Amino acid sequence: MNSLLARKIKEKKFVLNGWIQIPSAFATEVMAHQEWDTLTIDMQHGMVSFDQALSMLQAIAGTDTLPLARASSNDPASIMKLLDSGVAGIICPLINTKKEAQQFVDSCLYPPEGLRSFGPLRAMMIAGSQYLLDANKSIAKIVMIETKQAIENLNDILSVKGIDGIYIGPNDLGISLGSPLSVDTKNKLRSNELSVSEETENAISQILKVSSEKNLITGIHSSSPEMSTKMIKKGFNFITSASDERLLAAGSQSVIEKLKILR
């Protein structure tokens, strides 16, 4: 593992990743000035356009936080544009086959290793003239494993040269395995926390085992510090524990719960 993300993991054993869904440069700047090791701008389910993402990347610049992005899909043009904007890694959703994994990697790598076209407008401004020489090894290429089909094809997917890591979406994985989502409604501050079924838990362990044996970055989306702690102890080294949206909602709810009883 030679990517900037892998180096940060090696330095810290695991990294804490913040998830950015709100299309606001200032909100992103606030997140970047906390102690998140990385921030991932969510272009798939976040309310973020490319123009907004560019401003958000500018807000992260100047901090020690490493900027990543989850692509909206496995689309070469949009992936290349995100890379040209200066992200240090791409998380690609819904990679289900070796062919799809190869397409993703090809989009991220300059020839002769891949098919990425040259035009790193902002990326070269940030990284300097060495960008073209360093990009292929410094950019983290992470595939999302979040379906039953992806698990069945896991070894084939991970045989693609250039993949740096995997990222599990437990909710989509559970749905694909036929396990209904169980929402924790007892605690309003954790109303979006989802209980992982035993079948999903076993699938997560299987993906982790195979990926760890290949010395890959192992990432997972979690819904609470408690779930994150459990996943760190399992051996994951790239952990998303909270999104800007959830932190805003939970912080607001915490204050309101404590004060509304005075009414």
C-alpha positions in Angstrom: 0.0 0.0 0.0 1.7 3.2 -1.2 -1.2 5.7 -1.4 -1.3 8.8 0.7 -4.2 7.2 2.7 -2.2 4.0 3.2 0.7 6.1 4.6 -1.6 7.8 7.0 -3.0 4.5 8.2 0.5 3.1 8.7 1.4 6.2 10.8 -1.8 6.0 12.9 -2.8 2.3 12.8 -6.3 3.3 11.7 -7.8 6.6 10.5 -11.0 8.3 11.5 -13.0 9.4 8.5 -15.7 12.1 8.6 -18.5 11.9 6.0 -19.5 15.1 4.3 -23.1 15.3 2.9 -24.0 19.0 3.4 -23.1 21.2 0.4 -21.4 23.9 2.4 -17.7 25.0 2.2 -17.9 26.6 5.6 -19.4 23.5 7.3 -16.7 21.4 5.6 -14.1 23.9 6.8 -15.4 23.5 10.4 -15.1 19.7 10.0 -11.6 19.9 8.6 -10.4 21.9 11.6 -11.4 19.2 14.0 -9.3 16.0 14.4 -10.6 14.0 11.5 -7.8 12.2 9.7 -9.7 12.2 6.4 -12.9 13.7 5.1 -15.0 12.1 2.4 -17.3 14.2 0.2 -20.3 12.0 -0.7 -21.2 12.6 -4.3 -23.5 9.6 -4.4 -26.1 10.3 -1.6 -24.9 13.7 -0.3 -26.6 16.8 -1.6 -23.4 17.9 -3.3 -22.8 19.1 -6.9 -19.3 19.2 -8.5 -19.1 23.0 -8.2 -19.9 22.7 -4.5 -17.5 19.8 -4.0 -14.7 22.0 -5.5 -15.4 24.7 -2.9 -15.5 22.1 -0.2 -12.1 20.8 -1.2 -10.7 24.3 -1.1 -12.1 24.5 2.5 -10.1 21.4 3.5 -6.9 22.7 1.9 -4.5 24.1 4.5 -5.4 21.5 7.1 -3.8 18.2 7.8 -7.0 16.4 6.8 -6.8 14.2 3.7 -9.6 14.9 1.2 -11.4 11.9 -0.4 -14.6 11.6 -2.4 -17.2 8.9 -2.9 -18.0 9.0 -6.6 -21.7 9.1 -7.7 -21.1 6.0 -9.8 -18.5 4.0 -11.7 -18.4 6.6 -14.4 -15.0 7.3 -15.8 -15.7 11.0 -16.7 -16.9 12.0 -13.3 -14.2 10.0 -11.5 -11.5 11.7 -13.6 -12.9 15.1 -12.9 -12.9 14.5 -9.1 -9.2 13.4 -9.4 -8.4 16.5 -11.4 -9.9 18.6 -8.6 -7.3 17.2 -6.2 -8.9 14.5 -4.1 -6.4 12.0 -2.6 -8.6 9.0 -3.1 -11.9 7.7 -4.6 -14.4 5.4 -3.0 -16.4 3.8 -5.8 -19.9 2.5 -5.0 -21.5 -0.8 -6.2 -18.5 -2.7 -7.5 -20.0 -6.1 -8.2 -17.7 -7.7 -10.7 -14.0 -7.9 -11.8 -14.9 -6.0 -15.0 -16.4 -3.2 -13.0 -13.4 -3.1 -10.7 -11.1 -2.9 -13.7 -13.0 -0.1 -15.2 -12.8 1.9 -12.0 -9.0 1.4 -11.6 -8.5 2.3 -15.3 -10.3 5.6 -14.7 -7.9 6.4 -11.9 -4.6 5.5 -13.4 -2.6 7.3 -16.2 -1.3 5.1 -19.1 0.2 2.7 -19.5 -1.4 1.3 -16.3 -4.8 2.8 -16.9 -6.9 5.1 -19.2 -7.1 8.3 -17.2 -6.7 11.3 -19.5 -4.4 14.2 -18.6 -5.8 17.4 -17.2 -5.1 17.6 -13.4 -5.9 21.3 -13.3 -6.2 21.8 -9.6 -4.5 18.6 -8.5 -1.2 19.7 -10.1 -1.5 23.2 -8.6 -1.8 21.6 -5.1 0.7 18.8 -5.6 3.2 20.5 -7.9 4.9 19.3 -11.2 5.6 15.9 -9.8 1.9 15.1 -9.8 1.9 13.1 -13.0 4.8 10.9 -11.8 3.3 10.3 -8.4 -0.5 10.2 -9.0 -0.8 6.5 -9.9 0.7 5.3 -6.7 -0.5 8.2 -4.4 -4.2 8.1 -5.1 -6.2 5.6 -3.1 -8.6 3.5 -5.2 -11.2 1.9 -3.0 -14.0 -0.3 -4.1 -17.3 -0.6 -2.2 -18.3 -4.1 -1.4 -22.0 -3.8 -0.5 -23.9 -6.6 -2.3 -24.3 -10.3 -2.3 -23.0 -10.4 -5.8 -19.8 -8.5 -4.8 -19.2 -11.1 -2.0 -19.6 -13.9 -4.4 -17.0 -12.2 -6.8 -14.8 -10.9 -4.0 -11.6 -12.8 -4.9 -12.0 -11.9 -8.6 -12.6 -8.2 -7.7 -9.6 -8.0 -5.5 -7.4 -9.7 -8.1 -7.5 -6.4 -10.1 -4.1 -4.8 -9.9 -4.2 -1.3 -8.5 -7.0 -1.7 -6.0 -5.9 -0.2 -2.7 -8.8 -1.1 -0.5 -12.4 -2.0 0.2 -15.2 -0.1 1.9 -18.3 -1.8 3.2 -21.7 -0.2 3.3 -23.4 -2.3 5.9 -26.9 -1.0 5.1 -26.8 -1.9 1.4 -25.0 -5.1 2.2 -27.7 -6.1 4.7 -30.5 -5.3 2.2 -28.8 -7.3 -0.5 -28.5 -10.3 1.8 -32.2 -10.1 2.6 -31.7 -8.8 6.2 -34.2 -6.1 7.1 -32.8 -3.0 8.6 -33.5 -2.6 12.3 -33.7 1.1 13.4 -32.8 2.0 17.0 -35.8 4.1 18.1 -35.1 4.0 21.9 -32.6 6.8 21.8 -33.6 9.8 19.8 -30.0 10.9 19.5 -29.2 7.6 17.7 -32.4 7.3 15.7 -30.4 6.6 12.5 -28.3 3.9 14.0 -29.0 0.5 12.3 -28.6 -2.8 14.0 -26.5 -5.2 11.9 -28.0 -8.7 11.5 -26.0 -11.8 12.2 -25.9 -12.7 8.5 -24.5 -9.2 7.7 -22.0 -9.4 10.6 -20.7 -12.7 9.2 -20.4 -11.2 5.7 -18.5 -8.3 7.1 -16.1 -10.6 8.8 -15.6 -12.6 5.6 -14.8 -9.4 3.6 -12.5 -8.2 6.2 -10.6 -11.5 6.4 -10.1 -11.7 2.6 -9.1 -8.1 2.3 -6.7 -8.1 5.2 -4.9 -11.2 3.8 -4.2 -9.1 0.7 -2.9 -6.2 2.8 -5.6 -3.8 1.6 -7.1 -0.8 3.3 -10.2 -2.0 5.1 -12.9 0.6 5.5 -16.5 0.5 6.8 -19.3 2.9 7.3 -20.7 2.9 10.9 -23.4 4.8 12.7 -22.0 5.4 16.1 -18.7 5.6 18.1 -19.8 2.3 19.7 -20.1 0.5 16.3 -16.9 2.2 15.2 -15.1 0.8 18.3 -16.3 -2.7 17.5 -15.1 -2.4 13.9 -11.7 -1.1 15.0 -11.3 -4.0 17.3 -12.3 -6.4 14.5 -9.3 -5.0 12.5 -10.7 -2.3 10.2 -8.3 0.5 9.6 -10.5 3.1 7.8 -13.5 4.0 9.9 -16.4 6.4 9.2 -18.1 7.1 12.4 -20.2 10.2 11.7 -21.5 12.5 9.0 -21.8 16.3 9.2 -25.6 15.9 8.9 -25.8 13.5 11.8 -23.5 15.5 14.0 -25.6 18.6 13.3 -28.8 16.8 14.1 -27.5 15.0 17.2 -25.9 18.1 18.6 -29.2 20.0 18.2 -31.3 17.2 19.7 -28.9 17.0 22.7 -29.4 20.6 23.6 -33.2 20.6 23.0 -33.7 17.4 25.1 -31.9 19.0 28.0 -33.8 22.3 27.9 -37.3 21.6 26.7 -38.1 19.9 30.0 -38.1 23.4 31.5 -41.1 24.4 29.6 
